[in-house]
């Protein structure tokens, strides 16, 4: 059989070529199944029919699966660049956009060819000899913005846009004779001469916020705003003839803003902005500087030089912009046997691709497999300088960073059902872990033996002892054990007392406590675990035995011990006025723990269960937990509003009632008196029946649906999230109708565990700062800090936010 001429072969396959439409998602930066790029050996092949991209080792699999033979092949090779070329300084906190960070200092030249599989027949591009359809299709692919970058660039550029402050136009300025000199500035409350802010209301100069690493100011400017309410301040040193580049901050709006009248506001204090030269970085520039230069290892590892590690299991994750919460969590998760077996050892890339839908980029199983192979194979764990033959001498010495892998496709698919995780904002690692585990469980539905999320799952049982002496049991399943930190159990009370005395003395003298003098409470992990299992009083518990409300005592235990136990330390608490605060505390966590004593005993011989029944009260009269109402009233809310909030959230708690209040303040009937039947609105019986079929009691199902506006999924979450509420406000509680099976199908074993992973957090809130992982690998602790991986010198075992333990065998 005579072989076709390459051009004739291409013409015979024109039906397998499409000209891209504006709505098509076009992948051209990274393989859908691996982390190969146009710069990798073999380049990148873009399917000219479905616009998916494949590395050299994967493109044949796509041809086998789809039969699509025509590809645009892109190969990038390094240009030889003079060593004295000036480097470009970024002006925008963004990656891959004009003015942002370069993805690589090295410049590349690109070659393109049209390739026809299976024999990899190649035709040059561009070429006038190619069929017009192929030329148009290739041009369309090359001109389109890659799907991998679209979301990221949009998020970065949107985040960088400053808004005009609502406080600027009508800003009241106080004439107190203040004239600001052109130099020689100092904070009016301390000796700081940098990071100074001029309050635009009265001309007071104060230092900025203190950074969590101890640098920056002493918080005097923000404290002054809290005291006076004066809203706007401008950073001295950023005011130049280019007035729009000045750094203006609005405290009530909590953001950098534009002040269209800044020239007038400055002139009020005698400032001729045209004579000033820029001497300080703006907040955005400082953020850029910290993002590029700040050595997070110095914070977590006490200034030690970290020895880098490379190879299988030691691959860093490139930060996509505030994605450290994802990186830290995924590194620990994929260090567990259950996840590495499921998605790496027992699952190869080709099998995952064969089982994936037409678009593998939206398939969680495929992207988990891609991530696992990227992290665990060692293929991408090489020093950054090794991948840059033309690097300058200076950059070739940077070996603590590695190329790592950018988890873009994985982040997109795991966040598809959660708008917050789709954003470029920092997120809570705990919330992310729970969302991730939930998605994995759903993806493995019906394949229990394959589901790696089960290795984290365990049962919790609440035992309620009524004052009648009778008991009830309530069970639920969870993936994390969330622990309160009993500060009164601190083991260093004498040191703390001495420190507080010293602090009071220094404050009275107008001095500050230095960082090395600070003493923090040290609480043993055992005390946190004991606090979880300790007896807790439940007030206004309706006893079906006594036919009245009484006080019951609740204790909690575990019905099963998981393969991997995740402990969450509740370091973030709400202070009065619903102000979030991070507890400044150390937790003493041993390498080995034994939780055998936490196993619940279940229904014991001789224990009499509370009977089924309903309250002998007027069922139309809603019951209101006045304790919750009084807490809300103390925060300044209207009494009737508070009662309605408590009724409509079925007495679930202060936080639930607060959320209801804030979203119903504008209801037209919010001020109407509470009538009989309020809060007992009709619930769709079919939805109640659905929840009953899940094993929940009818009365609990009704309460959950009321609290969730009839949404079944939210109602189910409500039941699991409010075990105390469902017990304390249930009309009857009985172990005969436990809402969750007793965990017989869950993994179980002994109660001894070894600490294998820590996710620690730096910053004042879970929504800001930085997350780092420390993992016990091959007998040593390793730090995973985005795309830096190295030997840990001093793992922060007492500073963790999430602790991962592995059950010991035997």
N, C-alpha and C positions, 0 to 999 in steps of 0.2 A: 504493500500500500504506500503510495507516494505521500511524503510529508507535505503539509500545507505551508506555503510561504507565511512568515510571521504576520504580515499585514492581512493576508487572506484569513488566517486563523482568528485575528482580532475582529475582522468584519463578520465572520460566522458566529461570533459571540456578542454582537451588539445588543441583542435582546437582554443580556445580563449586565448592561450598563445603564445607569440612570443619571439624568442631570439633576443635581440637588435643588430642592425647593427651599425657600427661606425658612420654612418650619421644620426642616429635617435637622436632626441632631447628628453632627458630623464629628467623629472621633479621629484625631490625627496627632495627638501628643503622646499617647500611651496605649499599649496593648490592652485589650479588654480582659485578657486572661492572665497577664503577667505584668511586670513593671518594665518591660522593654520599651524603648523610645526610639525616635529616629537616630539618636546618637549611639545606640547600642550596636553591637556587632550584628550585621545583617540588616540593620535599619528597620523600618516599619512599613507594613503593607496595609493599605486602606482598600477595603472591599468597595468596588465602584457601583455596587448595587444596593447594599444595606448600610454603607458608610461606617462600618465598624473597623477598628484598627487591630492588627495582629503582628506580633513579633515573628521572627524567622521560624522559631520552633512551633508556633501555634497556627500559622497561616494554612498549613496543609490540613489541619483538623477542620478549619472552617470550610475549606473546599470539599472535604469528605461529607460534611454535614449539610451544606447548602447547595453545593454544585456550582457556586459562583466562581468563575475562573479568572475574571479581569480585576487587576489591582493597580492602584497608584502606589509605587514604591518610593519612599522618601528616605534618603540617607544623608545624615549630617556628619561632616568631618571637620576637625579643628583647623582653623586658619593659623598660620604662623604669624604671630603678632610681635612687634618690637617690645622688649622688656620695659622700655621707658615710657610706654603709653600711659597717659594720665587716666586715673580711675574716675568713674562717674559716681558722684555722691547722690544717693536717693533723696528726693524731696517729698515723697508721698509714702505713707505706711501701706504699701501694697506690693504685690508680686506680679511681675509680668505685665505691668501697664506702664504707660508713658510717665516718666518721673518716678517710678517705683524702683524696687530692687531688681537688679538683673538676676535671672535664674542662674547664670554662670558668667564669671568674668571673661571666660574664653569666648572668642567669636567663632562662629561656625559657618562653613559654606555648605549649601544644600544641593544635592543632585536628585533629579526625579526621573523615573522611567515608568513605562507601562509594562506590567509583567502579567503573563498568562500562565496559569497553572493547568495541569500538574507538572509540566516540564520546565517551568520558570523561563518561558520564552520572553525575551526582553526587547522592547522598542523604545527609542529615545523620546524624551519629552522635554521641552516643546518641539513639535515638528509639524510642518504644514502638510506632511503626507498622512498624518493620522486622520481618521474619519472625524467629521465635524462634531458628532455626538460625543466622542471620546474627549476631544479638545475642550468642549464646553463643560463636560462633567468634571474633568480634572481641574479646570480653572475655577469652577464652582467650589470644589473641595478646598483648593488652596486659598481662595479668597474668603471663605467662610471662617467665622470665629469658632474655634474648637469648642465642642460641648463641654470638655473638661474644664475650660477656663471661664465660660460665660458667667456662671453663678458667682464664682469667686471674685472676678473683676467687678461685677455689679455691686456685690456686697461691700467691697473695699471702697469703691469710689463714692457710693451712697453714704458710707460711714464718715467720709472725709469732708462732706459738705457742711459748712457752718451755717446756722440759722441766725437771723437778726433777733436780738434779744427783745423780749416783750417789755423789758424794764428800761431800755435805752432812751426811747423818745421822750418820756415824761420823767426822766431821772431828776429827783430833787437834790440839788447841791447846796451844802451849808457853807456860807461865807464866814470862815473863822480866821481869816488873815493868813492862811497857810500858803506859802510859795515854795514850790519844789525846786531845789537846785538841780543843775544838769548832771551832777555826779556826787560821789561821796555819800550814797544812800546807806541807811542801816535800819534794821527792824526797830520799831519804837519800844518793843518789849524784850528784846534779847540782842545779842551781839552779831547776829547773822548779817552778812553783807552781800549774799547771793540769794537767788530765788526769792526776790522781794516783789511784793504786790502793793500797788497804790490803790486804795479804796477811792472810787470816783465820787462818793458822796461827800466825804469830809477831808480827804487828802491824807489820811493816816497811812503810813508805810509799815507793812507787816510781812513776816516771812511766810512762805507757802507750807504745803503739807509735808509731813515727815513720811518718807518712803519706808516700806516694811523692812528694808535692809539697814535702816538707821540713817541713811543719807537724806538730803532734802532739807526742809525747814523744821520748825517746831510747832506747826499747826496754828500759829497765831492769827493768820489772816482768816481762816475758816472759823476759828473760835470767836473772832471779832464780829463776823457776820451773824453767828448764832446769838450773840449778845445784843447787836444793834439792828439787825435786819437790813443793813445797807447792802444792796444786791450785787453791784458790779465792781470788779477790780481789774486793773491792767498790770501786766508784768513789766516792771522797770527793766530796761535793757533791751526790750523788743520793740520799742517805739522808735521808728526812723522816719525819714521823708516819705517812705512807702507806708503810709499810715494804716492801710488795710492789712498789712502783715503783722501788726501788733497783736499780742496775745491778750484777749479780753475774756475774763471768766465770769459766768453768772452763777452765783451760789444757789439761788432758788431753783434755777433751771438745771443746775449741776452739770454744766457743759461749757466748752469753749464757744463763744458766740461772736457775732458781729455787732459793733456799735457804730451806726451810721453817723452819729454826732460826736464821735470820739475827739475830733479836733477841738470842738467847742468845750467838751468836758475837760480836756487837758489844759486848754487856754485859761480856764477858770482858776487853775492853780499855777498860772504863770509859766506853763511849759510850751516852748516853741519847738514843736515836734520836728520841724524841718532841720534843726541844728543837731539833732541827736543821731548818733551812729549806733547800729545794732551791735550789742555786746553779749547778749545772752540768747540761748536757744529758746524757741517757743516750746510750749508743752508738747506739740506734735513732734517737733524735732528732737526733744529730749526723749520722747517715747521711741522714736526711731533709733536714737542713739543707744538706748537701753536694750531695745529689741535686737540690735546688731552686735553690741559689744558686751552686754551684761553676762557675766559668767555665773549661770545658775548653780553650777557645781560648787562655787565658792560659798554660796549661801547654805546649801544642804550638806556640804562636806567640810565645813569649818576652815575654808581656805586651803585645803590640801590639793596637791596636784594629782589629778585622777589619771591612772594608767589606762589608756584605751584598750578595749577588747574587740576583736573582729572574729567572724566565723559563724557557723550555724547556731541559731538561737540568740545571736548577739547583733541583731539588725536594728538600727535606729529608725524612727518614724519622723519624717519631715513635718515640721509645724506648718499647717496650712493657714495659720492666722488664728490664734487663740484656740488651737485644737489640742493643747497639752492634756486636757481632761480625757480625751479619747485615747491619746497615745499612751498615757500612764496606765489607764485601765486595761487596754488591749494587750499591753506587754505582759501584765500579770495573768490575765485570762488565758493567753496562749502559752503560758509557761506551765499550765496545768495539764495533767495527763489526758483528761477527758476531751479538751478542745484540740490538743495537738494530735491525738489519735483520730478524732472524727474528721478533721479538716486537713491534716497533713499526712500522717503515717498511713491511714486507711483510705485516703481519697486523693487521687491524682488529678491534675488540672484537666486532662483530656476527658476523664469520666464525668467530672463536674460540668464541663462544657457540653458534652453529649446530652446530659440530662437537663440542661438549662433551656429556658424558652428562647424564642428567636433573638431577643435582645439580652445578652448575658450581663449587661451593665446594670440591669434592674433586678437581677436575681440574687437574693441574699446568700443562698448556698454557694453560688459561683464566686461571689465577691469575698465570702469568708474563706473559701479555699484559696483564692488568689492571695489574700492577706496572710493566711497561714504559711503558704509556700514562700511568700516574700520575706516573712519574719524568720522562719525556721530553717530554710534551706542554706542560708549563708551566701547565696548567690549575689546579694546586693550589699553584703557587709564588708566593704573595703574602704580603706582610708580615702578621704576626699582627694588628697593630693595624688594618690596613685592613679586616679582617673583623669589626671590633667598633666599630660606629658610636657606641655608648654608653660606650666605654671612658673611664676617667678620664684626666685630663691626664697623670698619671704613667705610666700603662700605654701611652698612645698614642705615647710616645717610644721604646718598645722595638721597634726595627725590625730587629734582627739575627736575630731568630727569625721563622720563618714557620709557617703552619699545618701545612704538610707533609702527609704521608699515613701512616696507621698500617697497616703491612703484616701485619695479623692473619691474614687468610685465607691469604695466601701462606705465612706462618710455619707455620700449622697443616698445610697440605698438604705442604710440603717436609719437615716434621718427623714426618709420620705414621708413617714406618718407622724412626724413631730417637728413643727415649724421652728421651735427654738434650736434644736440640734442642727437644723439646716442653715442657721445663721452663722456669722463670723464672731458672734459674741462668746465670751467665756461661759462655761456651764458647770453645774455641780456634778462632780464625778460619781457621786452616789446615784443621783437621778439618771445619769447616763448608763451606769451599770445595770440598773433595774430595767430601763427601757431596752437595752441591748439583750438582756436575758429573756425578756418577754418576747422580743422579735425572734430570737433563736428558738424558743419553745413553740411559737406559732409556725415557724418554718419547718419544724420537725414533727408537726402534729400527726398523730397516727403512726409515728415511727419511734416509739418509746425507747427501744433498744439502741437507737442511734442518737438520741437527744442528749447532747453534752450538758445542757442547762440543768438536767436532773441531778447532776453531781453537786450542785449548790443548794438543792431544794430540801427543805426539812419541815416537819410539822411542829406547831406550837399548840399547847393545850392550856386553857385557862380553867382553873377550878374555882368556883364561887361557893363560898360557905355562907349560907343564910343564918341569921340569928336564931332561926328555929332549929338549927343543927343539921338541916338537910342541905344537900349539895347539888350543883349543876355543873356540867362540863361544856366548854365551847372550844372547838378546834378550828385551826386555820393553817394554811401553808405559807411559807415565806422563803426568800432567798438570802436575806441578810438579817443579822441580829443587831438591832439598833439599840445602843446602850447610852443611858444617861450617865453623866460623870458626877458622882457625889463628892463635891469639893470638900465637904466636912470630913471625908475619910482620908485627907491628905496626910502623908507620913512625915512631912517636914514642917509641922505646925509651929515649932519654936523658931525656926529660921524665918518663917513667914511673919511671925509677930515682930521679930527684930527688924525685918525689912520694912514693915508698915510704919514702925516707929521712926526709922531712919528717913523714910519718904516724907512723913509728916514734918519732921524737923527741917528737912531741906526745903520743903515747900514754904514753910513759915519764914525761912531765910531768903526766899526768892530764888533758890537754886533748883537745879534739876537732877534727878537720879541718873547716873550714867548707866550704859547698857550692861557693863560687867557687874554692876551692883544689884541688878534686878533678880529677885527670887520668885520663882513660880511654884504654885502648888504641885506636888507629886502625888498622884493617885494610883494605887495598884490596879491593874486590870481585874484582879480577883474581886475588888470592891465594886467595880462596874457590873460584873457578872452577877454578884450577889444582890446588887440593887435591882437587877432585872427580875430575879426570882423572889424578891422579898414580898411579904404580904402587903396588900394595898386596900385601903377602905373604899367601898363603893357606897356613896350616900344615895338616898332616895331609890333604893333598889326595891322593886315590887316583888314581894314574896307570895308565890302562889300557895304556900303552906299557911302563912299567917293572914292572907287576904288583905294585906296592907303594905305600905312602903316601910322599909327598914334599912339598916346599915348592914352590908355584907362585906366579906373579906375575900379578895381575889388573890390567888397565887398563880404563877405561870411556870411552865416547864416545857421541855422539848419531847415530842413523841418519837423523834428519830434524829440520828446524828448524821449529817451529810458527809460526803467524801471531802468536800471543801467547805469550810466554815468562814463566812465573811462577817467580820465585826465592824459596825459603823459607830464611830465615836461622835456623840451629839455635841460637837464643839460650838455649833452655831445656835444660839438661843435668842429668844425675843425678850427684850427688856420692856419696862413700862412704856406705854405709848407706841408699842409695836416697832421698836427700833432694834434691828438685828445686831447681835454682838457676838464676837468670837471669843470663846473662853481661852484665856492665856494659861494653859495648863499642860503639864507633862503627864503622860500615862506610862507607868512602868510595866512593860509588856515582856514576859519571859519567852524564851525560845520554845518551850514546851508547856502546854496547858492541859488540864484534865477537867472536862465538864461533865463527867459521869454523874455527879451529884445533881445535875440540872435535868435529868430525865424525869418526865412526869410519870406518876404511878398509875394514873387512870382510876376508874371506878373501883374502890376497894370494898372487900367483903364487910358487911355491917353498915356501910354508908347508905343512907336513904336518900333517893333522888327527889328533887323538888317535883311536885306533880305538874302535869300540863294544866293550863287554865288561863283565864283572862281576868283582869282587874274588875272587882265588883264596884265599879265607879260609873258615873255617867260617861259613856263612851264618846258622847259628843263634846265633852269638856276637855280641851287639850291639856295635857300635863306639861308644866313648864319647870325646868330645873332653875330655881331662883339663884343658885350659886353662880351659874353661867351668866344670868341676866345681870347680877350685881357687878360682876367683873367688867362687863361691857359698859354698864352705866358709869362705872368709875373712870372709864376712858373718855367720857363726855358725850356718849350717845343717849338719845331719847329713850325713856323707859319702855314705851309701847313698841317702838322700833326694835328694841332689844328682845322683848318678849316674842314678837313675830319671828325674828331671826332664829331664836331658840326653838320655837314650835316647828318652823319650816325646815330645820335641819335635825329634827327628831332628837333634840338634846344631845347632839353628838359631841359638842365641845366648843370652847371659846373660838378657836381658829375657824371652824366650819361656820359658826354663826357670824363671825366677823366678815368672812368672804361673802356670805349671803347678804349681809347688811350693805356692804360696799357696792354690790351689784343691783340692789333693789331700792336705793335711797330715793330714786326718782319715780317709784311706783305711785300712780295716782291715789291708791287707797292706803298708802303707808301710814297715814295719820288716823285712819278709821279705827274706832274701838274694836277690840278683839271680841268676836261673837262666838256663840256655840258652833262647833264644827269647824272653826278656823284651823287650818293646817291638816284637816282630814279630808282634803279634796279627793275626788274620785280617782282611782288608779285603774288603768286598763287591766281588766281581769286576765286577758290573754298573756300579758307581760308577767303578771303575778304567777300564772300557771307555768310559764317558761322558767322562772326562777325556782319555783317549787320542784320542777323536774331536774334542776341542778342539785337538789338536796337541801335547799334552804327552807326554813319555816315560813309559813304564809305571812305571819305578822312582821317578821324581819324583812321579807321581800317587799311588803307594802311600804314600810318605813324607808327602805333603800330607794325605791322608785320615787317616793315623794321627795327625798333629799336630792335626787338626781334628775328631776324633771322628766321622769318617765323613760330615761335612757337605760336600756338593759345593761350595756357594757359598763357604764358609769356606776350603775346600781351594784353590779357585782364587785367592782373595785371598792365601792363605799363599804360594803359588808366586810371585805377583807381588811380595809384600812381602818375600820372603826369597831374592832372586836369588843372593846369596853363599852362603847355606846350601845351596841346591839344586845349586850348582856344586861347593862344597867337599866335600859329603858324597854327591854322586852316585856311583853305581857306574861310570858312564861318562858322558862329556860329548862331544857331537858336534854340530858345526854342521849336520849333515845332519838333525837332529831338533830344530831350534830351537823353543822353546816358544811363541814369538810370531812372527807374520809380520814380515818385515823393514821394514814401514812404508810399502810402496809406495802404499798407499791413503791415507796421511796427508798433510796439507798440508806443503809443503816449499818452501824458497827460500834466499835468502842469509842470512848469519850476522850481519848488522848490525841492531841493535835500538835503539829510542828508549825511554827511561823515560817511561811515561804514567800510572802510578798507584802509590801507596804505601799500604799498610795498616800503621799503626804502633800500638804497644801501650804503654800506661802501666800499670805495676803489676809485682808480683813473680812472677806466675804467669799463664798463659793462662786460668786459670779465675777470675781476678778482675781488677780494674782496669777499663780503658776502651780501646776501639779507635776510631781516627779514620782517615778516608781523606783523602788528598791526590791530586788528579787534574789532569793537564794538559789543559785545555779551552780551545779558541779561543786558543791561544798563551800562556796564563797558567795558573799553578797556582792551584787552588781547594781550599779545605778544606771537607770534608763531615763535620760533627760532629753526628750525629743530625739534628735539624731546624734546625740552623744551617748556612747555606751562605754562604761569603764568600771574598773575594780572599785568597790566602795570601801573607803577607809573607815568611815564612821557612820554606819547606817542609822537614820533617825528613828530608832525603834520606839522612842518615847514621844514622837511628834506626829504619828500617823493619823490620818483621817479615816482610811479604810485599811483593815488588817485582813490578810488572807492566810488561813491555816489549812494544812493538809492532814487528814486523819492518818495516824500511825497504824500500821498493820500489826497484828499480834497483841 
